[in-house]
Amino acid sequence: MGPPRPALLALPALLLLLAGARADATRFKHLRKYTYNYEAESSSGVPGTADSRSATRINCKVELEVPQLCSFILKTSQCTLKEVYGFNPEGRALLKKTKNSEEFAAAMSRYELKLAIPEGKQVFLYPEKDEPTHILNIKRGIISALLVPPETEETKQVLFLDTVYGNCSTHFTVKTRKGNVATEISTERDLGQCDRFKPIRTGISPLALIKGMTHPLSTLISSSQSCQYTLDAKRKHVAEAICKEQHLFLPFSYKNMYGMGVQVTQTFKLEDTPKINSRFFGEGTKKVGLAFESTKSTSPLKQAEAVLKTLQELKKLTISEQNIQRANLFHKLVTELRGLSDEAVTSLLPQLIEVSSPITLQALVQCGQPQCSTHILQWLKRVHANPLLIDVVTYLVALIPEPSAQQLREIFNMAREQRSRATLYALSHAVNNYHKTNPTVTQELLDITNYLMEQIQDDCTGDEDYTYLILRVIGNMGQTMEQLTPELKSSILKCVQSTKPSLMIQKAAIQALRKMEPKDKDQEVLLQTFLDDASPGDKRLAAYLMLMRSPSQADINKIVQLLPREQNEQVKNFVASHIANILNSEELDIQDLKKLVKEALKESQLPTVMDFRKFSRNYQLSKSVSLPSLDPASAKIEGNLIFDPNNYLPKETMLKTTLTAFGFASADLFEIGLEGKGFEPTLEALFGKQGFFPDSVNKALYWVNGQVPDGVSKVLVDHFGYTKEDKREQDMVNGMMFSVQKLIEDLKSKEVPEARAYLRILGEELGFGIPQMVSQKDACTFFKDAGSP
């Protein structure tokens, strides 16, 4: 039989029945049968608004046989299923039998359910293999409500009990006693604290900006439960029970107590306790726990047919040009795909592709579920799709939170085959997301770690571009990699110390340590790299910045002692400015570092920071605030500008914003960096005396003609060393257009610089790229579209 649909539409909460499970062997005596009149009612809506409420009620005869100690047989019979058809003047629901009440009754009575509690704690069920899951879930709720924990001498205690929601913290109270025997007991629990309590989970598109809504109901719904038990004073079994459960939708509630929600009430009344003679208890072949299992309201075949029909309707819209319906239909298609099983997607995918390959691909990407994403990647490989399309889709799939092991394996296979920036960065995101929910060593993670280690063996002397990419990717998942294989860090440190690879590779190896825990051995390697005056200045500064994440007092002492005799002026100026900024910083997270620096400077003095237009320098602007009743907060904007010592032109720059608030560790909100060589012609055309930027600023300064505060003009004049009097240009837009054309003409004959730019958000590096020159036509068109009237 199929699940009773119309009448059970109001029963999502009826399957969230009750918990309270550690049976006492003395609560129900063996060789007896306990017969109860059972009623469960579920109502939803807003109390006091009859028209918007719905209700469903189940009545059954429940028999609990005890053939052996701690072994039970549950039988349900004479069931009826009723639904609301109106309300009387007092607001009480008027109920009538549903059309499928007889079908429901037959399903409830068809199979008996065996259960055992071998140690008085965990409940094991032995259902028949053909028992429908939704019927089994209702019986789970009945069992859970009847198995009352044993009382002790304590009046109040907190117990952790096996329930239909997993292991739950339960407040257990003995309300009355007759002698030493409890006769009234109450239990209360917050269902959100149970380890198997899983509110409805929504799928999520990898393009969604807000990822935290994959579990919306866990925060928007308050779920609680309370039960009152009346016990037989002589035999200790349950004579009567009333259990109430409430699921309240908080956004539409008043004082988190009243408003829109679902209420479930269960009642048990004992009718008889006859003796039985049977001691037989066969456990059966199927064994499951007490926790609810998820169910689907429609058969897989009908679900697949619905998906195919929706896609066909969506394709017809393109022909009929009824585009106003496209958004709703596409949303319906994605929602239906999320409800399919992996097997259903596998069998249905060829038909979907035949109807519309582009729409199917878009829907699978938006689906966001494991059964969708794994098939996307397999399909793209099978049809030998365009590498750019593979890169984009793989990157999007990797952004899905809580990936499965199969998803991770597919992304790894794709990254290994493509060897592209997008797929390897996608792999790093997937590894980080997977390890958050699976913090153990799995075969998938070990295979990925071993592959990455192979790529940087022999001191990173392999293919330079690919080795550089691998090091950047390792840096993005360094914390996870270090926990899985500590040997990986040793391989990276060898690349740092070696002079065989290029300078670019050596610096990338240093950056690969950014998320790993700094150990004494690592810090010593970084310190020696910085102190080595034979090493290039930018490598030394990269080692210095990595070292300063967690330096010791001895490390800072050596750095400060080195500065006065440092021969490399770029290194000296940068370190001096960085230490000076630490001393002046208000950032909360570096106050301990500030103390170490002050201690090191007691007998030393920092060199004077030199002209920022010619020498490398660290820039910082920080501010901290204290708020009543809250932890202090601070924010910092930091920038690095590293010059080439041969020509005083910048070769590397970085800008980063950090926030410390609400008692959490500081977080890097974003970081953007640019490094490379061959910038000289470009920078001369941009920033030279007759370059684009000075000329454009002159035009802007003249054009605003006092419309900005004097302080703003003064900063521009002081920073760039020229004034409004240098040039007059009445028509600003035409003048700027001329400057753009002149800039492109200057650059057309120049060698394109070798550069790499990267972007990190919240510590995650999204990727790096190599900037490309644009044509004169494209640049002028863009300028006209963006700035001209």
N, C-alpha and C positions, 0 to 999 in steps of 0.2 A: 504494500500500500504506500501511496505517496503521503507526504506530510499534510495534515489538514490546513489548507491555506487561508481561506477567507476568515475563519474564526480565529486563527492563531496569529493574524497580523497584529493584534493587540497584545501578543504574548512575548515580546522580546525580554520583558523583565520577569515573566513567569519562570523562565529558565534560569533566572538569577535568583534562585529560591532562598535557600538558607544554608548556613554552615554551622558546625559545632560538633566535632567528631572525636573523641577518643572514648571508645566504649568501655564500660566497666563490665567485667564478666558477671558481676552480681546484679547489674541493672535489669537484664532480661535472663530469666532462669532457663536452662536447657530442658528439653522435652516439654516445652509449653508453646502455645500459639497465642499471640497478642493481636486482637482484632480492634481496628480503629475506624471510626467514621472520619474521613479526611476531606477537607475543603481548602481550595486555594483560589484566591481571587486577585486578579491584576487589574488595576485601573490606572489610566493615564489622562493627563490634562491638568487644568487648574481648578482646585477645589472651589466650589461656589459658582462655577460657570458650567451648568449642565450641558449646554449645547456643544461644548468643546471637549467633553470627556468621553472616554470609551472604557469599557470594562469587559472582562472575560472571567468565567468561573468554572472550575473543575470540581466535581464531587466524585469520590471513589470510596469503595470499601478496601481497606488496606489490612493485609494479614502479614505478620512477621513471625515465622516459625523459627525455633531454636533447636535443631536436631543435635547439635554438639556445642560444647562450650566455645564461645567466640566465633561460632559459625551460624549464619542466618540464611533464611530463604524468604524473599519478599514476593508477595503475590498481590496484584491489584485487580479488582473486578467491579462490576456494576457502575462503571464510570459514566458520567454525563459531561457534556461540554456545552456551556451556555454563553450567550453574548448579549450585550445590552441593546435594547430597541427603544428606550426612552427613560424618563425619570419622573417619579411622582412629585407632588407638590413639596414634599419634605426634602427632595434632592436625592432620594435613594434610587438606585439603578433598577430598572425593570428588565428582567432577563428572560430569554427564551432559548430553547435548544437550537443549536446550529444545524445546518443541513447535513453536516458530516459528523454529527455527534455519535452516531452508531458506529461509523468507521473508526473514530477515535477510540471508542470503548473497546472495540475488537482488538485494536493494536495494543492497548494498555494491558489487556488480559491474556493476550496470546502466549506470552512467555513469562515464566517466573525468573527472578533474578537472585543468584546466589552471591553472597558476600562473606568475607572473613576479616577478622581483626586479630591476627595471630599474637601480637604483643600488646594489644590494647591501645595502640596508637594509630598506625597507618591502616587505612581501609583499602581492601582489594575487592574488586568486583569481577564476577565471572559470567558475563552475559552470553546469551545465545548469539551465534554468528550472524543470524538474520535480523536481530533486533535493531530497528531503526534508531539512529543516533538521537533524534529529537525526543523519542519516547524514553530512551535510556537516560537522557538528561533530566526528564521530569522525575523519574524514579530515583535518580541521584539526589534530587532535592528532598524527596520524602525521607530517604535514608539519613541524610545529613541532619534533618530536623529531629529525628527520633533518637539519634545516638548522643545522649547527654553525657558529658564528662562526669566522673565520680566526684563527690564532694570530699573535702578534708575538714580538719578542725578549724581551719582559717575561714573567716567569714567572707573575706575578699581576697582575690588573687588574680594574677594575669597568667593565662595559659596560652601556649602555642599549639594550635590544634589543626589536624588534617581536615580540610573542608572541601566543598565544591569549588572554592576559589584558591585552592592550594593551602599552604601553611599560613594560618592567620593568628594574629595577636587578639586574644579574647579576654574581656573583663568579666570575670565569673564572680557572682555574688550569691551567697546563701541568705535568703530573706527571712525564712522562718524555719524552726526546727521543732521536732517532737521528740524530746529526749536528746539523744545524740544523732538522730536521723533527720536529714534535711527533708522538708516537705514542700518548700517553695524555693525555686532557683531562678535567677535571671542571668542572661548573657548579653553582652553588647560588644560590637566590633565595628571598626571603620574598614569597610571592604577595600578601600583604596590601598591599605597597607598589606593586603594578602599577596603572596608572591606569584599566584597564578591568576590574579584579577586582571583581565585584559579587556578594557572597553573597546568598542568598535574601532577598528584601525582603518584609516583611509589610505588609499594609494597616494603617491606624491610624484609629481613631475620633476625630473632633474633640473628643469628650468625655473622651478619655484624659488622665489626669493626667501620665503620663510619656510625653513625646513622643520621646525619644531612642531608643526601641526600634524605630524604623522600619527600622534596619539592625542587627538583633540579632546576626547571625552574624559581622559584621565585627569584633566585639569578643569574642564568646564562642568563636570558633573560630580556632585557629592553623593557618595553611596554609603549608607549605614544600615545596621541591622540590630534588632533587639528581640529577645525571646523570653517568654515567661513560662515556666514549667511548674505543674503541680504533680508531685510524686506520691505514690502509695507509701504511707508511713511504715507499713509492715514489709512489703515485698520490694520496695524501692523503684519499681518500674514507673514509666511515664503514664499518668492517668489522664492528664490534659495538657495541651500545649497551645500557645498562641505566639506566632512569630510574625513580626512586621519588618518589612524592608522598604527603604525609601531611596529613590534615585532622583536627586533634585538638580535641575538645570540652573546653575548659579547665575548666569547673566540675566535671567528673568525671575530671580527670586528676591524675596524681601528678608533682609537680615540672615541670608543663607538658611532660612527655615521654611518659608512659605513661597509658593509659586508653582511654576510649571514643573511637572515631574511625573514619576511613576511610583505607585505604591503597590506592594505585594503583601498579602496577608494569608498566612497558613494557619489552620486550626486542626487539632487532633483531639478526638474524644474517645476514650477507651470504652469498648462495648463488652468484651469478654476475654477471658484468659484460660481457655480449656487446655487440658493436657494432651500430648501427642505421644505416639509410640515409635514413630520412625526415627532412627538414628542415622539414616543415610544422608551423606553430603558429598556430592561429586563436584569437584571444582571446575571441570570443563577445560577446554583447550585455550579459550581466549581469556586474557587477564588484563584488566585496565584499572586505572585509579579512580578516585572519587571526583576529581576535578572535571568540570564541564568540558565537553568537546565541541568545537565549532561545527555548525551545520549550515547547509545551503537550502534555500526554500524551493529551488527548482532543479530539475534533473540536468545533468551535464549536456545531454543532447538538446534539450530545449534552450539552454543558455547559448550553446554554439549557434543554433538556428537564429536566435535573436541578434547575436553579433553580426552574422552574415547579412541578415535583413537590414539592419541599421546601416551597414556599409553600402549596400546596394542603393538605399534611399539617399545616402549622402552623395554617391556618385551621380545619381539622376539630377541632383540640384545643379551640378555643373552644366548639364545640358539645358535644363529649363531656366537657368539663371535666377533661381529663387534663393539668392544668397543670404537672405535675411534669416533663414532657418539653419544655416550651416553651423553656427556656433553651438546651438542647442543639440543638434544631431551629433556633432563631433564629441561634445561632452558626454552624451549618452553612450557613444561607441567606446570611449575610453573607460567609462564606469563599468560597462559590460565586460570589457577585456579583463579588468581587475578582478572580476568575480570568477574567471575561468581557472581551472586547474592546469598544471603543467602539461598533462596528457591531452587535455582539450585543446590547448594552444597548438601543440605539436600537430594534431590531426587537422585542425582548422586552418592553419597558416597557409597551405597551398591554395585553398579556395579564396582566402582573403586577398592574396597576392594576385590571383587571376582576375578578381574584380577590380582592384585598384592598388597597384604596388606603392605609389607615393603616399596615398592616404593611410595605408596599412603601416608604413614605416613611421609616419608622424604619430599615429595612435599608439604604436608600440613604445615609442620613446616617451610619450606623455604618460603611459600606463604606470611606469615606475615600479612595477612588481617583478620579482625574480623570474616568474614564468614568461614575462614579456621581454625583459632585457637580454636574457641568455639566448633567446631565439633570434633577436635582432642581429647579434654579432655572428651567430652561426649562419644566418641567412646571407649577410653581407659577404662573408668569406666564400660561401657556396656559389654566389653569382658573380664573384670577382668584381665587386663594386669599385667605384672610383676611390683611390687612396684618400683623397681629401674628405669624401663622405664618410669613409671608415673612421678617420681621425675624429671628425666632429661627433659622430654617434657614440664612439667609444668613450670620448671625454664626457659626454652628457650622461651616459649610463653609469660612469664611475662616480658621479656626484650624488647618486641615490643613496640615502642613508641606510645603514644596516644591511649591506649586501650579503647574499648567501655565499656559501663556499663555491657553488657552481658558477655564480656570477664572477667571483674573484678569479676562478680558474679560466673562464672565457676571456676576461680582460687581460690576464697574464699571457695567454696564448696569442691574443691579438697584438699585444705590445712586443712580444718576442718575434713575431713575424714581420710587423710593420717597421719596428725600430725607429719610430718617429717621435718627435717631441710630444705631440698630443697624446699618443697612446701610452707613452711611458709616464708622463705626468698623471694621466688617468689612472694608471696602475698605482702610483703613490697615494692618490686620494682614496682609491678603493681599499688599499692595505690599511690605511689609517682608520677608515670607517669600519672595516671588518674587525680589526683588532679591538676596537672599543667595545663591541658586543661579544667578541669571542677572545677574551684575554688569555688564551692558552696557545701552545705550540701545535699547529696543525700542519698537515702535509703540504697544503697549498702555500702556506707562509714559508715553510722550509725550502720548497722548490724555488720560490721567488728570491729568497735570500741567497741561495747557492748560485743562482743565475747572476745576480748582481755582483757577487764576489768574483766570479769568473771573469767579468768584464773589466775589473780593475786589478787583476793579478799582474805580476812583473812590474810593480811600482808604477802602474797606470801608463804604461808605454805602448798601449794598443792604439787603435784608430783614434786620433785626437778628438774629432768632433763627437764621436759616439761615447768616448770615455768622459768627456766634459758633460754630456747629457746625463750619463749614468750617475756621475757625482752630484749633479744638481738634484736628481730624483732621489738619491739616497738621503741627501740633506733634508728633503721634504718629509721623509718618513723615518728620520734618524732614531727617534725615541723607540719606535716599534722595532726597528731592525736591531738596535742594541740589545733589547730584551730577548730577542730571538736568537741572535748569534753574536756574542761579544767579540768574536774573532774579526768581524767586519771592521770594527774601529781600528784594530791593529793594522789591517791592510790600508786603511785610509791614512793613518799616521805615517806609514812607509812612503806613501805618495807625497805627503807634506815634506818629509825630510829629504827625499830624493831630488837630485838635480837633473835626472834623465828626462822627465817629461817637460813640456813647455811651461812657461810662467803661468799661462792661463789655467792649465791643469793643476798646478801646485796651489793656486789660489782657490780653485773650485774644491780641491780636497780639504782645504781649511774650512771653507763654507759648509762642507758636508757634515761638519761636527756640530752645527749650530743648534740642533735639537737633542743632542746626546748629553748625557750627564758628565760634567767635567770631573775627571779623576786626577789624582796627583801626577800620574805618569803622563797624562794628556797635557796638563798644564806645563809640565817641564819641557815637553817637545815644543809647545807654542812659545814659551819664554826663550828657549834657545834659538828658535827661528827668528824671533824679534831682535835678539841681541846680536845676531850674525850680520855684521856690517857689510859682508860680501854679497848678501842677498839683495834683490831689487827692493826699492823702497815700498812699492805697493804690496808686495808679498809680506814684508815685515809689518806693515800697518794692518793687513788682514789678520795676521797672527796676533797682533796686539789687541785688536778689537775682540777677537774670540777669547783671548786670555782674560780680558777685563770683564767677562761675564761673571766670573767667580774667582777673583785673584786672592792670593794669600798676602799677608803683610810682607813676607819676604819678597814676593814677586813685585809688589809696588815699590819696595825699597830699591830693588835693582833697577827698575825702570827710571825712577827719579834720579838715582845716582848716575845713570848713563847720560841723561839729557844734556848736561853742560858740555860734555865732550863729544856729543854726537856730531858727525861730519855731514850727514845728509840733512840739509836744511828743511827739506820737505817733511821728512820723518819728525825732526825736532819740532817744527812748528805745529804739525798736526797733534802730536802727543801733548805738547804744552797747552794747546787750546782745549783739547779733550779733558785734561786734568783740571784746568781752570774752570771749565763748564761743570764738572762734577762738584767742585767746591761751591759754586754759585747755584746749584740746582735745588729746586724745591720738591723734586719728585720723591714720593714716599719710598719707593722701592730701592733707592740707592743710598739711603742714609747710613747704613752700615759701611758701604764702600767709601762714603765721604769721610768717615772716622779713620779708616785705614790710610786714606790719602793725607789727611791732616797729620797723622802720626809720622808718615814718611817725610813730610815737608818740614818737620821741626828743625832739622839741621841742614836743609837744602832750600833752594829757591828756584822757582820756575823761570825758564828763559822768557824773554819778552816775545809776545806773539807779534809776528811781522805782517806785512801788507797782505790782506786777504785776496788781492787781485793777482798775486804771483805765487803765493805759498799755500800748501795744503792746510786745511783747517777743518775742525769740527764745530758745528753750530748747534746750539741748544737753546730752547725757550721753554721753561717749565713754570707751572703754577699749581699750588696746592690750596685747598679750601677745607675748612672745618665746619660741619653742619651739626646743629643740635640733635642729639639722640642718634646720630649716624656716625659710621666710621669716616675718617677724613678721606678726601679724594684728591687726586692729582692728575695732571695731563702734561705731556711733553711733546714738543716737536723737535726732531733732531735731524741734522743734515751733515753729510760728509762731502767734502770737495777735495779731491786728490789731484795735484798737478804733476805734469811731466817735468822732471828736474832739468831737462835739456832746453826747454823752450817756454816754460812758464804757462803752458796751456793745459787746461783740465783734461784728464784722461779717464777719470772715474768720479761718479757723483751718486749720492744716495739721499733720500728723504724718507723719514719714518715718523709716525705719530703713535704715541703710547698713552694708555689710560690705566690708572689704578683707582678702583672704586669699590665700595661695598664690602671691603675686607678681603677681596679676592686678590690673587697675584696680578701683577701688571700684565696687560695684554697689548700686543702690537696691533693696532687697528689696521694700519696699512703701511707698506714699505715699497718704494719704487726705486730702482737703481739703474744706472747706465755705465757701462765700461767699454773701453776699446782703444783703438789707436788710429792714427791718420786723420784726426780731427782738425789739424792745423788750417787747411784751406777753408773748411766749413766754418770754423769759428771765426776766422778772419773776415769771411763774407758776412757772418752774422753779427759779430761784435767789434769788428775793426772800426777805425776812425770814420771811414766812409761806408761802414757796413749797414745792413738792413735795420738792425735793432736801434742803434744810436740815431739813425736818420728818422726812423719811424717815431721814436720817442720824442725827438725834437718837434716833429710835426704835431704829435699829440699834445705836447706841452704848450705849443703856440695856439693850437686849436681850442683847448679848454680855457685859456686866457683868464686864469683866476677863478675858474669855476670849481676847482678843487682846493682843499685847505693848503695853506702855505707849507705845512709840515710834510704833506705828500710830495709836493714839488721839490722841497729841500732834499728828501731822501733820494729822489731820482737824480737830482743834480750831483749830490755828494757821491752816490754810488757809481754813476757812470762817467763823471768828470766832464760833463758838458752842460750847457745852459740853453735856455730858450732863445738867446740872442745868436746862437750859432747859425741858424737857418730860418728863413721865413717861407711859409707855404700856405697860401690862402685856401686852396681847394684840398682839404685833407684827404678825401677819398681818392681823387685822381693822383694825388701825391703818393699815397700809400700803394696804389696800383703800380705806379712807376717803380717804387722800391721793391715790390715783389718780383716784377719782371727783371730788374737789375740783379736781384739775389739769385734768381734761377740762371740767368746768363753767366753769373760769376761761378756758379757751381757746375754748370754743364761740362766744362772742360776740366774739372778737378777730378781727382781719383776719389771714388766713393769710400768713405771710412769703414773700417771693420769695427762693428759695434754690436754689443749685446745688451738688451734691456730686460729687466725682470720686474714682476709685480707680485707682492705677497699681501694677503689679506688675512688678518688674525693668525699670522704665523704660517699660513699655508701658501706656498709658492704656486701660483696658478700657471706659470710657464715663463719662458723667456723667448725673445724674438730678436731678429736682426733687421733693424730699420732699413727700408728701401727708399730710394729717391723717387720723387713723383715728377710727372712731366709738367712743362710750363703751362700747357693748356689746362690740365687738371687742377693745378694749384691756383691759377687765376680764376677759374670757374668757381672753385670753392670759396675763394676770397670774396668774389662778387656776391655769391649767394649768402655768405655769412655776414658780410659787413656793409655792403652798399645799400643805399636807400631804394 
